[in-house]
Amino acid sequence: MLPVLSQASTPSVPNLDMYLPLVLLFVLALGFAVLSVLLGPLVGPSRANKAKLAAYECGIEPSPQPVVGGGRMPVAYYITAMLFILFDIEMVFLYPFAVSADALGMFGLVEIVLFIATVGFAYAYVWRRGGLDWN
């Protein structure tokens, strides 16, 4: 008669069946990406003209002369917009602190004061350098 082995003495083999849907999803995504890249130029229209071959610059025709009634946006506008987004995203980090302020205690208070001081110094630096002036 053969000895009966208990469950604890058999080596455990991980059940990889639960990863099958994830692997299939990655294979499907990769296949779709490769198929899209390969079939796009073959199936899509290819009507090249002078406007399509020119460098794209916000839809404005590049010219050395200023355009009457418009023209390019000043770079300061984009810098101000990026600074606004940067400071806005930094302020979003205050929300998790407000939610869990009681649980964090004094450590959380010190950390959030240091964070606000860092953001304040960055804001003062940008303001002093004229990054927020509209001119």
PyRosetta script that sets phi, psi and omega in degrees:
from pyrosetta import init, pose_from_sequence

init()
pose = pose_from_sequence("MLPVLSQASTPSVPNLDMYLPLVLLFVLALGFAVLSVLLGPLVGPSRANKAKLAAYECGIEPSPQPVVGGGRMPVAYYITAMLFILFDIEMVFLYPFAVSADALGMFGLVEIVLFIATVGFAYAYVWRRGGLDWN")
pose.set_psi(1, 139.4)
pose.set_omega(1, -179.3)
pose.set_phi(2, -83.3)
pose.set_psi(2, 141.6)
pose.set_omega(2, 177.8)
pose.set_phi(3, -71.3)
pose.set_psi(3, 144.2)
pose.set_omega(3, 179.2)
pose.set_phi(4, -89.3)
pose.set_psi(4, 125.5)
pose.set_omega(4, 179.6)
pose.set_phi(5, -89.4)
pose.set_psi(5, 139.3)
pose.set_omega(5, 178.7)
pose.set_phi(6, -79.5)
pose.set_psi(6, 164.9)
pose.set_omega(6, -179.7)
pose.set_phi(7, -62.8)
pose.set_psi(7, -32.4)
pose.set_omega(7, -175.9)
pose.set_phi(8, -71.9)
pose.set_psi(8, -26.0)
pose.set_omega(8, -176.3)
pose.set_phi(9, -87.1)
pose.set_psi(9, -12.6)
pose.set_omega(9, 179.2)
pose.set_phi(10, -83.7)
pose.set_psi(10, 138.2)
pose.set_omega(10, 178.7)
pose.set_phi(11, -67.2)
pose.set_psi(11, 136.9)
pose.set_omega(11, -178.2)
pose.set_phi(12, -84.8)
pose.set_psi(12, 132.5)
pose.set_omega(12, 177.1)
pose.set_phi(13, -105.0)
pose.set_psi(13, 125.3)
pose.set_omega(13, -178.7)
pose.set_phi(14, -65.0)
pose.set_psi(14, 141.0)
pose.set_omega(14, 179.5)
pose.set_phi(15, -84.5)
pose.set_psi(15, 106.0)
pose.set_omega(15, -176.9)
pose.set_phi(16, -89.2)
pose.set_psi(16, -0.1)
pose.set_omega(16, -179.6)
pose.set_phi(17, -64.9)
pose.set_psi(17, -28.5)
pose.set_omega(17, -179.0)
pose.set_phi(18, -71.7)
pose.set_psi(18, -17.1)
pose.set_omega(18, 178.2)
pose.set_phi(19, -89.8)
pose.set_psi(19, -7.5)
pose.set_omega(19, -177.5)
pose.set_phi(20, -59.2)
pose.set_psi(20, -45.9)
pose.set_omega(20, 178.2)
pose.set_phi(21, -61.1)
pose.set_psi(21, -36.9)
pose.set_omega(21, 179.0)
pose.set_phi(22, -66.5)
pose.set_psi(22, -42.9)
pose.set_omega(22, 178.3)
pose.set_phi(23, -64.5)
pose.set_psi(23, -42.1)
pose.set_omega(23, 178.3)
pose.set_phi(24, -64.0)
pose.set_psi(24, -37.1)
pose.set_omega(24, 177.7)
pose.set_phi(25, -64.4)
pose.set_psi(25, -43.5)
pose.set_omega(25, 177.3)
pose.set_phi(26, -63.6)
pose.set_psi(26, -40.7)
pose.set_omega(26, 178.6)
pose.set_phi(27, -65.4)
pose.set_psi(27, -42.6)
pose.set_omega(27, 178.5)
pose.set_phi(28, -63.8)
pose.set_psi(28, -43.0)
pose.set_omega(28, 179.4)
pose.set_phi(29, -64.7)
pose.set_psi(29, -43.7)
pose.set_omega(29, 178.6)
pose.set_phi(30, -63.7)
pose.set_psi(30, -43.5)
pose.set_omega(30, 178.4)
pose.set_phi(31, -62.4)
pose.set_psi(31, -41.3)
pose.set_omega(31, 178.6)
pose.set_phi(32, -65.1)
pose.set_psi(32, -41.8)
pose.set_omega(32, -179.6)
pose.set_phi(33, -63.8)
pose.set_psi(33, -46.9)
pose.set_omega(33, -179.3)
pose.set_phi(34, -65.0)
pose.set_psi(34, -42.3)
pose.set_omega(34, 180.0)
pose.set_phi(35, -64.5)
pose.set_psi(35, -40.2)
pose.set_omega(35, 179.3)
pose.set_phi(36, -64.7)
pose.set_psi(36, -41.1)
pose.set_omega(36, -179.2)
pose.set_phi(37, -68.5)
pose.set_psi(37, -39.5)
pose.set_omega(37, -177.3)
pose.set_phi(38, -76.7)
pose.set_psi(38, -37.1)
pose.set_omega(38, -176.4)
pose.set_phi(39, -87.3)
pose.set_psi(39, -18.7)
pose.set_omega(39, -178.5)
pose.set_phi(40, -55.5)
pose.set_psi(40, -54.1)
pose.set_omega(40, 179.8)
pose.set_phi(41, -66.8)
pose.set_psi(41, -28.1)
pose.set_omega(41, -179.1)
pose.set_phi(42, -76.7)
pose.set_psi(42, -39.7)
pose.set_omega(42, -174.3)
pose.set_phi(43, -90.9)
pose.set_psi(43, -36.1)
pose.set_omega(43, -174.9)
pose.set_phi(44, -72.1)
pose.set_psi(44, 158.6)
pose.set_omega(44, 178.3)
pose.set_phi(45, -71.9)
pose.set_psi(45, 148.0)
pose.set_omega(45, 177.9)
pose.set_phi(46, -131.8)
pose.set_psi(46, 84.5)
pose.set_omega(46, 178.3)
pose.set_phi(47, -112.3)
pose.set_psi(47, 86.9)
pose.set_omega(47, -178.4)
pose.set_phi(48, -78.8)
pose.set_psi(48, 137.6)
pose.set_omega(48, 173.9)
pose.set_phi(49, -141.9)
pose.set_psi(49, -178.2)
pose.set_omega(49, -174.9)
pose.set_phi(50, -63.8)
pose.set_psi(50, -39.4)
pose.set_omega(50, -177.8)
pose.set_phi(51, -68.4)
pose.set_psi(51, -37.2)
pose.set_omega(51, -179.3)
pose.set_phi(52, -73.1)
pose.set_psi(52, -28.8)
pose.set_omega(52, -179.2)
pose.set_phi(53, -85.0)
pose.set_psi(53, -12.6)
pose.set_omega(53, 179.8)
pose.set_phi(54, -76.8)
pose.set_psi(54, 157.7)
pose.set_omega(54, 177.4)
pose.set_phi(55, -67.3)
pose.set_psi(55, 135.1)
pose.set_omega(55, -178.2)
pose.set_phi(56, -84.3)
pose.set_psi(56, 129.7)
pose.set_omega(56, -179.7)
pose.set_phi(57, -142.3)
pose.set_psi(57, 72.6)
pose.set_omega(57, 175.7)
pose.set_phi(58, 58.5)
pose.set_psi(58, 26.0)
pose.set_omega(58, 177.0)
pose.set_phi(59, 76.0)
pose.set_psi(59, 3.7)
pose.set_omega(59, -178.9)
pose.set_phi(60, -99.9)
pose.set_psi(60, 131.1)
pose.set_omega(60, 177.2)
pose.set_phi(61, -66.2)
pose.set_psi(61, 122.3)
pose.set_omega(61, 178.7)
pose.set_phi(62, -69.4)
pose.set_psi(62, 132.1)
pose.set_omega(62, 178.2)
pose.set_phi(63, -149.6)
pose.set_psi(63, 151.1)
pose.set_omega(63, 179.1)
pose.set_phi(64, -74.6)
pose.set_psi(64, -21.4)
pose.set_omega(64, -179.2)
pose.set_phi(65, -92.0)
pose.set_psi(65, 144.5)
pose.set_omega(65, 176.5)
pose.set_phi(66, -65.6)
pose.set_psi(66, 141.9)
pose.set_omega(66, -178.2)
pose.set_phi(67, -84.8)
pose.set_psi(67, 134.1)
pose.set_omega(67, -179.8)
pose.set_phi(68, -73.5)
pose.set_psi(68, 130.8)
pose.set_omega(68, 177.5)
pose.set_phi(69, 79.4)
pose.set_psi(69, 20.2)
pose.set_omega(69, 179.1)
pose.set_phi(70, 164.7)
pose.set_psi(70, -148.4)
pose.set_omega(70, -179.4)
pose.set_phi(71, 132.1)
pose.set_psi(71, -164.3)
pose.set_omega(71, -179.0)
pose.set_phi(72, -75.3)
pose.set_psi(72, 148.4)
pose.set_omega(72, 176.1)
pose.set_phi(73, -75.4)
pose.set_psi(73, 142.6)
pose.set_omega(73, 177.9)
pose.set_phi(74, -66.7)
pose.set_psi(74, 148.4)
pose.set_omega(74, -178.6)
pose.set_phi(75, -64.0)
pose.set_psi(75, -30.3)
pose.set_omega(75, -179.8)
pose.set_phi(76, -59.8)
pose.set_psi(76, -32.3)
pose.set_omega(76, 178.0)
pose.set_phi(77, -61.9)
pose.set_psi(77, -45.7)
pose.set_omega(77, -178.8)
pose.set_phi(78, -69.1)
pose.set_psi(78, -37.6)
pose.set_omega(78, 178.4)
pose.set_phi(79, -64.9)
pose.set_psi(79, -42.4)
pose.set_omega(79, 177.9)
pose.set_phi(80, -63.2)
pose.set_psi(80, -40.4)
pose.set_omega(80, 178.7)
pose.set_phi(81, -64.5)
pose.set_psi(81, -42.0)
pose.set_omega(81, 178.8)
pose.set_phi(82, -66.0)
pose.set_psi(82, -38.7)
pose.set_omega(82, 177.7)
pose.set_phi(83, -65.2)
pose.set_psi(83, -39.6)
pose.set_omega(83, 177.3)
pose.set_phi(84, -61.3)
pose.set_psi(84, -45.6)
pose.set_omega(84, 179.0)
pose.set_phi(85, -63.3)
pose.set_psi(85, -41.8)
pose.set_omega(85, -180.0)
pose.set_phi(86, -60.4)
pose.set_psi(86, -50.6)
pose.set_omega(86, -179.3)
pose.set_phi(87, -69.2)
pose.set_psi(87, -32.6)
pose.set_omega(87, 178.0)
pose.set_phi(88, -65.6)
pose.set_psi(88, -43.1)
pose.set_omega(88, 178.9)
pose.set_phi(89, -66.6)
pose.set_psi(89, -37.5)
pose.set_omega(89, 177.5)
pose.set_phi(90, -64.3)
pose.set_psi(90, -34.9)
pose.set_omega(90, 179.1)
pose.set_phi(91, -72.5)
pose.set_psi(91, -22.5)
pose.set_omega(91, 176.5)
pose.set_phi(92, -63.9)
pose.set_psi(92, -26.2)
pose.set_omega(92, 179.1)
pose.set_phi(93, -69.5)
pose.set_psi(93, -11.5)
pose.set_omega(93, 176.5)
pose.set_phi(94, -75.9)
pose.set_psi(94, -24.0)
pose.set_omega(94, -177.3)
pose.set_phi(95, -62.4)
pose.set_psi(95, -47.5)
pose.set_omega(95, 177.9)
pose.set_phi(96, -60.8)
pose.set_psi(96, -32.9)
pose.set_omega(96, 177.0)
pose.set_phi(97, -66.1)
pose.set_psi(97, -42.0)
pose.set_omega(97, -179.5)
pose.set_phi(98, -63.7)
pose.set_psi(98, -33.8)
pose.set_omega(98, 180.0)
pose.set_phi(99, -71.4)
pose.set_psi(99, -40.1)
pose.set_omega(99, -174.6)
pose.set_phi(100, -115.4)
pose.set_psi(100, 34.1)
pose.set_omega(100, -178.1)
pose.set_phi(101, -64.7)
pose.set_psi(101, -39.2)
pose.set_omega(101, -179.1)
pose.set_phi(102, -65.3)
pose.set_psi(102, -39.9)
pose.set_omega(102, -177.5)
pose.set_phi(103, -72.1)
pose.set_psi(103, -29.6)
pose.set_omega(103, -177.1)
pose.set_phi(104, -79.7)
pose.set_psi(104, -28.8)
pose.set_omega(104, 176.7)
pose.set_phi(105, 66.6)
pose.set_psi(105, -146.4)
pose.set_omega(105, -176.6)
pose.set_phi(106, -67.4)
pose.set_psi(106, -35.5)
pose.set_omega(106, 178.2)
pose.set_phi(107, -59.5)
pose.set_psi(107, -46.0)
pose.set_omega(107, 179.3)
pose.set_phi(108, -63.8)
pose.set_psi(108, -38.4)
pose.set_omega(108, 179.3)
pose.set_phi(109, -64.3)
pose.set_psi(109, -44.0)
pose.set_omega(109, 179.0)
pose.set_phi(110, -63.8)
pose.set_psi(110, -43.5)
pose.set_omega(110, -179.7)
pose.set_phi(111, -63.6)
pose.set_psi(111, -41.9)
pose.set_omega(111, -178.0)
pose.set_phi(112, -71.3)
pose.set_psi(112, -32.3)
pose.set_omega(112, 175.2)
pose.set_phi(113, -66.1)
pose.set_psi(113, -40.9)
pose.set_omega(113, 176.4)
pose.set_phi(114, -64.5)
pose.set_psi(114, -38.9)
pose.set_omega(114, 178.5)
pose.set_phi(115, -64.4)
pose.set_psi(115, -46.2)
pose.set_omega(115, -179.7)
pose.set_phi(116, -65.7)
pose.set_psi(116, -36.2)
pose.set_omega(116, 177.2)
pose.set_phi(117, -64.9)
pose.set_psi(117, -41.8)
pose.set_omega(117, 178.3)
pose.set_phi(118, -62.9)
pose.set_psi(118, -45.9)
pose.set_omega(118, 178.5)
pose.set_phi(119, -65.1)
pose.set_psi(119, -37.8)
pose.set_omega(119, 178.2)
pose.set_phi(120, -63.6)
pose.set_psi(120, -42.1)
pose.set_omega(120, 177.1)
pose.set_phi(121, -63.7)
pose.set_psi(121, -41.0)
pose.set_omega(121, 178.2)
pose.set_phi(122, -64.5)
pose.set_psi(122, -41.5)
pose.set_omega(122, 178.3)
pose.set_phi(123, -63.2)
pose.set_psi(123, -44.7)
pose.set_omega(123, 178.9)
pose.set_phi(124, -63.3)
pose.set_psi(124, -38.4)
pose.set_omega(124, 178.6)
pose.set_phi(125, -62.8)
pose.set_psi(125, -47.2)
pose.set_omega(125, -179.2)
pose.set_phi(126, -65.4)
pose.set_psi(126, -41.2)
pose.set_omega(126, -179.9)
pose.set_phi(127, -64.0)
pose.set_psi(127, -43.5)
pose.set_omega(127, -180.0)
pose.set_phi(128, -64.9)
pose.set_psi(128, -36.1)
pose.set_omega(128, -179.9)
pose.set_phi(129, -76.9)
pose.set_psi(129, -6.6)
pose.set_omega(129, 178.6)
pose.set_phi(130, 86.3)
pose.set_psi(130, 19.1)
pose.set_omega(130, -179.0)
pose.set_phi(131, -71.5)
pose.set_psi(131, -16.6)
pose.set_omega(131, -179.5)
pose.set_phi(132, -104.1)
pose.set_psi(132, 4.4)
pose.set_omega(132, 178.4)
pose.set_phi(133, -80.0)
pose.set_psi(133, 136.0)
pose.set_omega(133, 179.7)
pose.set_phi(134, -86.0)
pose.set_psi(134, -17.6)
pose.set_omega(134, -179.0)
pose.set_phi(135, 62.2)
pose.dump_pdb("model.pdb")
